[in-house]
């Protein structure tokens, strides 16, 4: 490939790397801590626009054959993840995070870009680790909360286990197929020998660990609760979306074998049921979001069971809807002391204190519940349609019935805001300016996706 082709195919990643270097050099030469919000915002915006343009132009390239390549689907996945990162940066600006947050987030996004272009299992491993390692530091940045260090340690251990399982899966893939290319993994998907089956199951389980699928979810809620609101928003949306989109790319045109099919069906449905049931008992908003994300990860993994030509569309649309609705809810949370801000009790009577925030959070909750005409309904419809097209009608029916468990927990939040008296002396205040900007950005996307889902699906 020509140097021009190399530069163009990896343009989003190059822009992210330039942004990281610019922030780092500025910090080194400056005598005092500087706010990196604007450089980080411009970097992510430029990378997102580049990915959007490359997708629209139908560009494809392989600057490092066998390891790194990009096609229109890969550019579309990068564009939507970089787009979801913009509201997170606005949230971080209100939290008064310094340049450390921006550098760590850009580094993690760089890993997501590599992950979505991986053509080999080694590049997949490298991208996944670069995506994950900055997250441990992002959790620690909420040092104002005493539980943040413990949450970061738990998340580190959970991520380390996922890495170990993935490496074991890669080793078995090498032993079964003699290679570590993505096509070798697809060969193992159709293999009948024990080594191939074990390799496939271990690789998929590693991704399940990263996505916090039951029973690999235990410490994920602690990490969500211990982190700051922007870090929670990043982990709940962008990281989960990157993992699922990368797994769709890894599967390619291959279908899941019988053993893997059973594992995915059982653990996905278990995640939907347990995530919704456990969320009902939570008194903290971020823990509720954490268990809700476990349930939604179950829906996303179910999409892997469908026909190859429908997987990317279903997962990408779901990631867009799930991401913007979660970001909308987190952006509208009242400000105040961290422990009070995170409690559902802090939302009591919110409609009487801040009607705008209460209505927007209600829109997010109803979309997450999958109630029409909100876009969450279309997202779940696409997933279950994909499952039914593969002939697994019973699985789709069970998943649909299990999804109704989540309606209660989302309506519970709405009841707190609209039907519960406000405290006489509330100790929190409305969201600040940058959080409001993040809410407006996500609201526009929610309305666009809800009113014109065909437009979004046509772009994908």
N, C-alpha and C positions, 0 to 999 in steps of 0.2 A: 504494500500500500504506500502511496505517496505521502510525504510529510503533511501535505494539505489535508489528505483524507484522514490521517492519524489525528490531526488537530481537530477536525470537524466532528468525527465520530465520538471523541472523548471530550468535546467542548464543555458540556455541563460540569464534568469532573475537574477540568482545567480551571474553570472559573471559580469553583469552590476552593481549590487549592490556592489560587491567587488571593482570594479573600482571606483565607487563614494566614497566609504569609504577610499580607498587608496589616492585619490586626496584630500579629505577633511582632513585626518590626516596629509598628507604632508604639506598642507597649514597651519595647526594649529601649527606644530612644526617648521616651517620655519620662519626666521626673515624677509624675503623679498618675494614679489610675485614671484611665480614660473610658468614656462611654463608647462601646463599640456597636451600639444599636444601628446607626446609619450605615456603616460599612457592611455589617452582616446582612442588613435588609437589602441593600443594593446587590450584594453577592448572590443571595438566594433568589432574588427577583431575576437577576441576569441568567442564572443557571436554569431557572424555571422557563424563562422565555426562550432560551436556546433549545431546551428539550422540546418545548411546544412547537417551535419552528421546524426542528428536525423531524418531529413526528408528522407534521403537516406536509412537509416536502417529500415524505416517504423515503428518507435517507436510510441506508443500511451500510454497514461497514464492519470490518474485522481487523483492527490495527494489530492485534496480537492473536493470530489464528490459533484456535484450540483453547484459548484462555479468556479472551475479552472480545466481545462483539456487541453490536447494537442494531436493532431493527425498529420499525415504527412502534411496535408494542412496548419495547423496552423504553423508548423515549417517552411514550405516553405515561408509563408507570412512573418514570422519574419526574415528569412534569407535574403529576398530581401530588406526589410526595413533597416536592419542593413548594408547591402551592399551599399545602397544608402546613408547611413550616413557617409561612409568613405570619399567621395569627399567633403562633407560639412566640415569635420574636417580639410582637407587640405586648404579649402578656409578660414576657421577661423584662421588658423596659419598665413596666410599672412595679415590678418586684425589686428594682434597683440592683439587678445583677450587673456586675462589671464585665470586662471583656472575656473573663474566663468562661462564662456561660456561652457566649457567642462562638468562641473558638472550639469549645467542646461540641457544640451542636453542629457546627459546620464540618468538623471532623467526622462526626457520626453520619451526617448526610453524605459525605464523601464515601464512607463505607457502604451506605445504601446504594449509591450509584454504581459502585463496583459489583455489589451483590446482584443487581438487576441486569448486569451485562456479563455475568460469569458463564463461561463455556466449559470450564473444568471444575472439578470438585475442590482443587487447591485454591483457585480464585474464589470459589464460593465460600470456603473456609476463611480466607483472608478478608473478604468483604464483610462476612458475618461478624468476625471478631472486631474489625474496625468500626462497625456499626455499634457493637455492644460495649466495648471498653470505655468510651467516654461517658456512657450512661452511669457507671458507678460513681464517677466524679460528679456528674450532674445531681445525683441524689444527695451527695455530701454537701453540695453548695447550700442546701437548706440548713446550715449549721445553727441557725437560730432555734431550731426545734431539737430537743434532746434525743429524739428517736431517729434522727436522720442518719447518724453514724451506724446504728444497728441495722437500719433498713438497707443502707449501702452494702454492708457486710453480707446480709442475707441475699441481696441481689447478686453480689459477686459470687457467692457460693453456688447459687442457682445457675448463673451463667457459666461457671466453671464446670458444673456437672453436664450442662448442655454441650459444652465444647468437648468434653471427654467422650460423651456418647457419639457426637458427630465424628470425631477422629476414629473411633472404633468402627463406625459404619463405613468410613472411607477406606480403612484398612481391609475390611471384608470385601468391599467393592473391588479393590485392587486384586485381592486374592481370587475373587470369583470371575472377573472379566479380564484381568491383566492390564487394566488402564484406569485412569482417573478423570477421563473426559466425561462431560455430561451425557454423551451418547452411551458411554459404558454403564452409567447408572440406569438409563432407559433399557439397556439390554438386561440388566439385573432385574428390572421390574417384570420382565417377561420370563425370567429364569425359573426353572422348576427345582433346582437343587437347593439344599439347605443353606449353603453359604450365600447364595444370591438373595434368598428370602430374608435371612438375618441382616444382610447389609442394607437392604431397602427399608426394613422396619426400623433399624437403628438410626438411619439418616432422617427418616420422617419423624421419629420420636424426638430427635434433637431439635427439629424445627418446632415440634409441639412444646418442648421445654421453653424455647425462646418466646413462643406465643402464649405461654401459661395455660395450656390445655389441662384439664383434670386428668390424672391426678398429679400433674407436675406444676401445680399452681400455688403451692402452699405459701410461699413467701412473697409472691407478687403483690398481694394487697398491702403488706407491710411496707414494701418499697414505694408503692403509690402514695400511701399515707405519710410516709416519712419525707418524701421529696417536696419541693416547692410546687406551686400550682403549674408554672410553665413546664417544669420537668415531668410532672404527672401527665400533662397534656401531650408532651412529646412521646413519652413511653406508651401511652394508651392509644395513640393514633398512628403516628408515623412509623414507629418501630414495628408494631403489629402489622401494619400494611406492607412494609418492606419485606418482612418474613414471608407473608402469604403470597405476595406477588413473585418473589424469588422462587418459591416452591412450585408455583404454576409454571414458571419458565423452565425449571429443572425437569418437570414431568414432560413438557413438550407435547408431542402427539401420543405418547404412551398412555396406556390404561393401567389402573391399579390391579395387581393380582389378587387372588382370592384371600390370602392371608392378610395382606395389607388392607384390603377392602374391609375385612372384619374389624381390624384395629381402628381404622379411621371412623367407621360407623359407630362402634361402641363408645370410643372416647369422645367423639364429637357430640353425640347425643347426651352422654354423661355430663359434658361440659355445659351444654345448654340447660339441662335440668338443674344441676348443682349450682351453677353460676347464678341462675335466677332465684333459686331457693335461698342460697346464702345471702344474696343481696337484700332480701326482704328483712333480714335481722340486723342490718348495719345501721349504726347511728351516725357514722361519719360519711360525708358526701363523697370523698375520694375513695373510701373503701367500697362504697356502693358502686362507683364508676369502675373500680377494679374488678369486682365480681361480675358486673355487667359486661365488661370487656372479655371476661372468661367465657361467658355465654355467647357473645358475638363471635369470638374466635371459633367456637363450635360450628356456628353457621358457615363461616368462611371455609373451614376444612371440609364441610359437606360438599361444597362446590367442586372439590377435587374429584368427586365421584362421577361427575357428569362427563359428557362428550368433550373431547379436547378442544373443539372449535368454540365451545361456549364457556369454558372455564375462565379465560382472561376477562371477558366482558362482565361475567357475574361477579368475580372477585374485585375487579377494578371499580365497578360501580358501587359495590358494597363498601369498599374502603373509602371512597369519596363521601358517601352519605354518612357512614359511621364516624368518619373523621371530623367532618364539619359540624355535625350535631353535638359531639362530645366537646369540641372546642367552643361552640356557642354556649353550652351550659357552663363550662369552666370560666369563660370570659365574663359571664354575668354574675358570678358569685360576689356577694358583698365583701368589702374589705374590712379588715379589723385584725384582732389578735388571731394568730394562726390556729390555735386550738378551737376558738369559737367559730372562725370562718369555716372550718371543716365539719362542724356539727350540723346535722339536719335541723336541730333546734334553732340555729341561727337563721333559718329560712322561714320561721314561723311569722305569718302575717306580712311577708315580703311584698305582697300585692298592695297593701295599704301604705307601705313605706316607699316602694320603688316599683310602680306598676310595670314600667318598661322591662326591667330585669325579670320580674316574675313571668310576664307573658313570653319572653324569649326563652327562658328556661323551660317553660311549659311546652313550647314548640319543640325544643330539643328532646324533652322526655317523650312526647307523643310520637315523634319520629323514631326514636330508639325502640319504642314499643311496637312499631310497625303498624300503626293505625292509619288508614287512609283518611285524607288524601296526602298525607305527609310522605316525603321521599323514602323513609324507612320501609314503607309498605312495598314499594316497587323493588327495593333492594332485596328484601326477603322473597318476594315473588320470583325474581330472577334466579335466586339460589335454589329454591324448591323446584322451579321449572327445570333447571339444569339436572337436578337429582332425578326427577321423574323421567326425563328424556333418556337417562341411562337405564331405565327399567326398574329402578329401586323405588317403587311407589310406596311401599310400606314404610321405608325409611323417611321419605318426604312427609308422610302423614304423621308419623311419630314426632318428627322435628317440628312440624307445624303446630301440633297439639302442645308440645313442650314450650313453644315460644309464647303461648298464652300465659304461662306462669309469670313472665316478665311484666305483664300489664299491671299487676298489682303494685310492684315496687316503684314503677314510674308514676303511677297515679298517687302513690303515697307521697312522693315529693310535691306533686301538684296540690294535694290536700294540705300539706304544711303551709304552702305559700298563699293559698286562696281561702281556706276554710278554717284556719287556726288563728286565734287572736294574736296580735303582735304584742311583744313584751312592752311593759310600761316604759322602760329605759333601755332601748336596744343599744348594744355595744359594738355595732358595726355600722358601716356607712356604704353608700353606693360605690360601684366599681369606678375606678379612675379613668382618665381620658384615653390612655392607650388601650386599656382593656375594653373600653367602649368601641374603639376603632376595630379591635379584633372581633368584637361581637357583630359589628356592622358588616365586616368582610364575610364572616361565616354566614350571616343571615342572608346576604345577597346570593351566596352559593346555594343555600338551602332552598330559597325561593326559585332560583333558576332550575335546580335539579327537580324540585317538586312540580313545577309548572311545565317544564320542557324536558322530561327524562329522555325522550327520543333524540333530542339534540345532543345530549351528553353521550348517549349510547352510540349515536352515529359518529361522534368524534373518536370514541374508543375503537 
